[in-house]
Amino acid sequence: MIILIHVIIALSSIGIASLAFFKPTMKKLLTSYGFILGTVATGTYLLVAYPSHILESCLMGLAYLMVISAATVATHVRLRRRAEVTI
C-alpha cells in the first residue's frame, strides 16, 4: 500500500511541478515543495523497510529529485523575476 501512495505522490509531484513552472504562483511552489518532501519521506521509508533493491531505488530517486528540483528552482526564479518587474 505504501508503494501505491509513494507512486501517487511522485506522479502528482511531477504534475504540480510542471503546472507551477508554466503558471507560477507561490501557492503552487509551496505545494511542489510539499510533494517533494512527501515523495522523499515515503521513499526513505520504503528503502528502510524493503532494502532489497536499494541501488536501483536510489538511482531512480536521485533522477526524480534532480528533475523535480530543477523545475521547482526554475519556478522560484520565474516568480522572483516577476516580483522584481512589478516593483
URWO-V574001 format. One record per residue. RES is the residue in one letter. OMEGA is omega in degrees with one decimal (none if undefined). Layout:
<<RES;OMEGA> <RES;OMEGA>>
This chain:
<<M;-179.4> <I;178.1> <I;177.9> <L;177.5> <I;179.7> <H;-179.2> <V;178.6> <I;178.8> <I;-178.7> <A;178.9> <L;176.1> <S;178.7> <S;177.7> <I;178.8> <G;-179.9> <I;179.8> <A;178.0> <S;178.9> <L;179.7> <A;179.5> <F;-176.5> <F;176.4> <K;-172.0> <P;168.8> <T;-180.0> <M;179.2> <K;178.5> <K;178.8> <L;178.7> <L;175.7> <T;177.7> <S;176.4> <Y;179.8> <G;179.0> <F;175.3> <I;178.5> <L;178.7> <G;179.1> <T;179.2> <V;-179.6> <A;-179.7> <T;176.3> <G;177.2> <T;177.4> <Y;180.0> <L;178.7> <L;179.4> <V;-176.6> <A;-176.2> <Y;-173.6> <P;-174.1> <S;-178.0> <H;-172.0> <I;-177.8> <L;179.3> <E;-179.4> <S;-179.0> <C;179.3> <L;178.0> <M;178.5> <G;178.4> <L;177.1> <A;177.3> <Y;-178.8> <L;179.0> <M;-177.9> <V;-177.4> <I;178.0> <S;177.9> <A;178.7> <A;-178.9> <T;176.8> <V;177.7> <A;176.5> <T;178.9> <H;178.9> <V;178.8> <R;177.8> <L;179.4> <R;179.6> <R;178.3> <R;179.3> <A;179.5> <E;179.8> <V;-177.0> <T;-179.1> <I;none>>
